[in-house]
Amino acid sequence: MGQNIEQVSFDQAQFNTFKQVIREQLDTLQEIVQQPNFGRGKLKFGAELEMYLIDDNGDISLSNQTLLEALDDPQYQPELNRYNLELNLAPVDLAGTPFSTLQRQMQDKTDHLERVAEQLNINVLPIGILPTLKKQHLNAEFMTDIPRYHCLSNYLYKARGDVFQININGDESLAIDLEDISAEGANTSFQVHLMIAPEQFTAVYNAAQLTLPLVTAISANSSVFLGKRLWDETRIALFKQSIDIRRPDSTPWQEQPRVNFGFGWLQGSAWQLFSQAVCLFEPVIPVIFDTKSETKLPPLKELSLHLGTTWPWHRPVYCNDGNGHIRLEFRAIPAGPTSIDMLANAAFAIGLATGVAKDIDAYTSVLPFQYAEYNFYRAAQSGLSAKVLWPLKHKYHVGEVNITEVIDKLLPIAKDGLLSLNISEQEADKFLTIIRQRLATGVTGAIWQKKTLEHLMKSQSSDDACHQLTQLYLSNCRTCQPVSQWEQIWQ
């Protein structure tokens, strides 16, 4: 979806042509991935950080294009809504100290961003969902004026044929109807990209799916939406519902959502994920690009564009640079609270996926895929209080256990996974210690927000409390201290 387009509307002939092109490119990709050198190269790790822009009162600032013009930096891109901005970090070598290297890059870039933003009376806030966001901010008026966003919104609303219904039950409950997809832009994330050797992709993908509930619980940072304390990671429910175009009873079978956990343990290669996206989902933006390329592998831009209009929590990304590769995008990690927190989340996710991959068949042979999906939504809803289905006490028996027990047991495996990637032991310990501290204190970004808001609401209105919560979060965020060390005013 990052590719620029100019058209906003398309006729049926263009959709038909686009379908034919992506089917042909799917066949081409199948041939490419079978080439001996494909995916052979130095493994790298990268990320994208989405952020909120707010004013000095903690309310949204409709300024992403103004800020982009002032920055004049191609690593920054607009997001769906005018109060969001994305930073595309340059990939780094996976071996050695990748998380520290990426953290330094992130800090350098955001330090400069904040200096430029300050001159425009803008504050930059990495958080899953902004506590001061209001329903009136979730409509087309607040969308970034870029053709691809208008095209996406128009198509999804037309396909839905009705309002988008948001219904989330957490500590409190929320039920609202929205006219367009702008609520999708209310969710900001820290999207991690990991290159994987082709022969290891299936095992690592399945291990990432299996362990995603653990990452979601310990990294949760999206617990307040429209003034209500909802799920610990409300983004998971909100994102899915905000662009769910399925119509009830439209078909005699269960139509799949474009935002999804997946459709079963992966049995084949990464190509199977591309095939599923083409087979299960209709095109949204049927743009045909100029096919000229100076690289030895074709760019497959149309296929990549189509994949960009589906939103699995783990998404394959094709790249034609050099020998080419397919990397895995971890999409469920929220933005914030601080750079060290986000890199710790990335280290934990990558370490688990790589470490558990060695024994993934032992897990998938006893844990049905539906249980993994169940665990994911329970972790998003209840965070560190969640109970999940896991073979913790005996490898041939799946039972309900506290998610904190599973996280604690698998932390050494996460470290082994990082070491297997030639990441230094000091680097692994540095970032996994952040995860251990959250586990020991019981404080994630989500829990800090919920407890702080609950305390503030004892003496003021919900609206005032959300504004003060946002101010406290911003000041703590700027210390660059892990969230588990932030002041706990509810104590």
Secondary structure as the mmCIF struct_conf table of DSSP 4:
data_model
#
loop_
_struct_conf.conf_type_id
_struct_conf.id
_struct_conf.beg_label_comp_id
_struct_conf.beg_label_asym_id
_struct_conf.beg_label_seq_id
_struct_conf.end_label_comp_id
_struct_conf.end_label_asym_id
_struct_conf.end_label_seq_id
BEND BEND1 GLN A 3 GLN A 3
BEND BEND2 VAL A 8 VAL A 8
HELX_RH_AL_P HELX_RH_AL_P1 GLN A 12 ILE A 32
TURN_TY1_P TURN_TY1_P1 VAL A 33 GLN A 34
BEND BEND3 GLN A 35 GLN A 35
TURN_TY1_P TURN_TY1_P2 PRO A 36 GLY A 39
BEND BEND4 GLY A 41 GLY A 41
STRN STRN1 LYS A 44 ILE A 54
TURN_TY1_P TURN_TY1_P3 ASP A 56 ASN A 57
BEND BEND5 GLY A 58 GLY A 58
STRN STRN2 ILE A 60 ILE A 60
HELX_RH_AL_P HELX_RH_AL_P2 ASN A 64 LEU A 71
TURN_TY1_P TURN_TY1_P4 PRO A 74 GLN A 75
STRN STRN3 TYR A 76 PRO A 78
BEND BEND6 LEU A 80 LEU A 80
STRN STRN4 ASN A 81 ASN A 81
TURN_TY1_P TURN_TY1_P5 ARG A 82 TYR A 83
STRN STRN5 ASN A 84 ASN A 88
HELX_LH_PP_P HELX_LH_PP_P1 LEU A 89 PRO A 91
STRN STRN6 VAL A 92 ASP A 93
BEND BEND7 LEU A 94 ALA A 95
STRN STRN7 GLY A 96 GLY A 96
BEND BEND8 THR A 97 THR A 97
HELX_RH_AL_P HELX_RH_AL_P3 PRO A 98 GLN A 119
TURN_TY1_P TURN_TY1_P6 LEU A 120 ASN A 121
STRN STRN8 ASN A 123 LEU A 125
BEND BEND9 GLY A 128 ILE A 129
TURN_TY1_P TURN_TY1_P7 PRO A 131 THR A 132
HELX_RH_3T_P HELX_RH_3T_P1 LYS A 135 HIS A 137
BEND BEND10 LEU A 138 ASN A 139
HELX_RH_3T_P HELX_RH_3T_P2 ALA A 140 PHE A 142
STRN STRN9 MET A 143 MET A 143
HELX_RH_AL_P HELX_RH_AL_P4 PRO A 147 ARG A 160
BEND BEND11 ASP A 162 ASP A 162
HELX_LH_PP_P HELX_LH_PP_P2 VAL A 163 VAL A 163
STRN STRN10 PHE A 164 ASN A 169
BEND BEND12 GLY A 170 GLU A 172
STRN STRN11 SER A 173 LEU A 178
BEND BEND13 GLU A 179 ILE A 181
HELX_RH_3T_P HELX_RH_3T_P3 SER A 182 ALA A 186
STRN STRN12 SER A 189 SER A 189
STRN STRN13 PHE A 190 MET A 195
HELX_RH_3T_P HELX_RH_3T_P4 PRO A 198 GLN A 200
HELX_RH_AL_P HELX_RH_AL_P5 PHE A 201 SER A 219
STRN STRN14 SER A 222 SER A 222
STRN STRN15 VAL A 224 PHE A 225
TURN_TY1_P TURN_TY1_P8 LEU A 226 GLY A 227
STRN STRN16 LYS A 228 ARG A 229
TURN_TY1_P TURN_TY1_P9 ASP A 232 ASP A 232
STRN STRN17 GLU A 233 GLU A 233
HELX_RH_AL_P HELX_RH_AL_P6 THR A 234 SER A 242
TURN_TY1_P TURN_TY1_P10 ILE A 243 ILE A 243
HELX_LH_PP_P HELX_LH_PP_P3 ARG A 246 ARG A 247
TURN_TY1_P TURN_TY1_P11 PRO A 248 ASP A 249
BEND BEND14 SER A 250 TRP A 253
HELX_LH_PP_P HELX_LH_PP_P4 GLU A 255 PRO A 257
BEND BEND15 ARG A 258 ARG A 258
STRN STRN18 VAL A 259 ASN A 260
BEND BEND16 PHE A 261 PHE A 261
BEND BEND17 PHE A 263 GLY A 264
BEND BEND18 GLY A 268 GLY A 268
TURN_TY1_P TURN_TY1_P12 ALA A 270 ALA A 270
HELX_RH_AL_P HELX_RH_AL_P7 TRP A 271 LEU A 280
BEND BEND19 PHE A 281 PHE A 281
BEND BEND20 VAL A 284 VAL A 284
HELX_LH_PP_P HELX_LH_PP_P5 VAL A 287 ASP A 290
BEND BEND21 GLU A 294 LEU A 297
HELX_RH_AL_P HELX_RH_AL_P8 LYS A 301 LEU A 307
TURN_TY1_P TURN_TY1_P13 GLY A 308 THR A 309
STRN STRN19 TRP A 311 PRO A 312
BEND BEND22 TRP A 313 TRP A 313
STRN STRN20 HIS A 314 CYS A 319
BEND BEND23 ASP A 321 ASP A 321
TURN_TY1_P TURN_TY1_P14 GLY A 322 ASN A 323
STRN STRN21 HIS A 325 PHE A 330
HELX_LH_PP_P HELX_LH_PP_P6 ILE A 333 ILE A 333
STRN STRN22 PRO A 334 PRO A 334
HELX_LH_PP_P HELX_LH_PP_P7 ALA A 335 ALA A 335
BEND BEND24 PRO A 337 PRO A 337
HELX_RH_AL_P HELX_RH_AL_P9 SER A 339 ALA A 357
TURN_TY1_P TURN_TY1_P15 LYS A 358 ASP A 359
HELX_RH_AL_P HELX_RH_AL_P10 ILE A 360 THR A 364
TURN_TY1_P TURN_TY1_P16 SER A 365 VAL A 366
BEND BEND25 LEU A 367 LEU A 367
HELX_RH_AL_P HELX_RH_AL_P11 PHE A 369 SER A 382
HELX_RH_3T_P HELX_RH_3T_P5 GLY A 383 SER A 385
STRN STRN23 LYS A 387 HIS A 394
TURN_TY1_P TURN_TY1_P17 LYS A 395 TYR A 396
STRN STRN24 HIS A 397 ASN A 402
HELX_RH_AL_P HELX_RH_AL_P12 ILE A 403 SER A 420
TURN_TY1_P TURN_TY1_P18 LEU A 421 ASN A 422
STRN STRN25 ILE A 423 ILE A 423
HELX_RH_AL_P HELX_RH_AL_P13 GLU A 425 THR A 441
TURN_TY1_P TURN_TY1_P19 GLY A 442 GLY A 442
HELX_RH_AL_P HELX_RH_AL_P14 GLY A 445 LEU A 456
TURN_TY1_P TURN_TY1_P20 MET A 457 SER A 459
BEND BEND26 GLN A 460 GLN A 460
HELX_RH_AL_P HELX_RH_AL_P15 SER A 462 CYS A 477
TURN_TY1_P TURN_TY1_P21 ARG A 478 CYS A 480
HELX_RH_3T_P HELX_RH_3T_P6 VAL A 483 GLN A 485
BEND BEND27 TRP A 486 TRP A 486
TURN_TY1_P TURN_TY1_P22 ILE A 489 TRP A 490
#
